Amino acid sequence: MYNLLKTYFNNISEETTIRDILFCIEKGYSKIPECAICGKPLHITSNGHTPETHFPLFCSKECRNSKEGKALA
């Protein structure tokens, strides 16, 4: 099943989870969202305070804290 779901998007990484894929299918995304700095596929998160699930803007602290990341944040 996972391999079949992986064929739905062309930018799946080894770290992409079934949850990421199903969320994107449910929301009608045509591809897995990518980091605004390095382009790596992102993983859905929840901030723990709301039931909202979303993709962050950056894939890592390094990207978030980069010069370009600080300009976007």
N, C-alpha and C positions, 0 to 999 in steps of 0.2 A: 504494500500500500504506500509506504513512504517513497519508494522509488517512483511509483506512478505519480504521486503528488509533486515530486521534484521535477518532473518533466513539464509541469505547468508554467514554470518560470525559467528564463535562461540565465539568471544571475544568482543561482543558489550556491551557497558555500557549504563546506563540510559542517560548519557550526549552525546552519539554518535548521530550525526545529520544525516539527509538524505543526506546532502552535503558530509559528511565524507564517507558514504557508497557508494554513486554514484561515488565519486572520486576514491575510491579503486577498484570498479568494472571496471571503465573506464581504469585504469592503470594496471588491471590484478592482483592486489594483492590477495593473498590467505587469508589474515587476516588483520585486522586493525592494523597499526603499534603501537608499545607499547613504553612507556617511557624506556629509557636506564637504569634508576636507579630503579624505583619501579614497572615497568611492567604494569601500567595503560594504557588503550587505549588512543591514542593521537587524537587531532582534527586538521584538516587542518588549515593553516594560510596563510596569504599573508603579505609581509613586507611593503606593501603600495607604494613601489617604482617600482616594476615590476609586470607584470601580472602573474608571476609564482606563483603557489599555491603549497604548500608542507606541509609535516608533520614536526614539530620541533623534536629535539632530546629528549627534556624533556617535562614533563607535567606541570611543575610548576617552579616558582623561587626557591622554596625549593630544588627541585631535581637538578636544574641547579647549585645552589650555594653550594650543598653538596660537601664533599671531593671527592667523586667518580665523581660527575658531573664536577667539576673543572678539574679533570684529563682527562675527555673525551672532554672537550670544547676546 
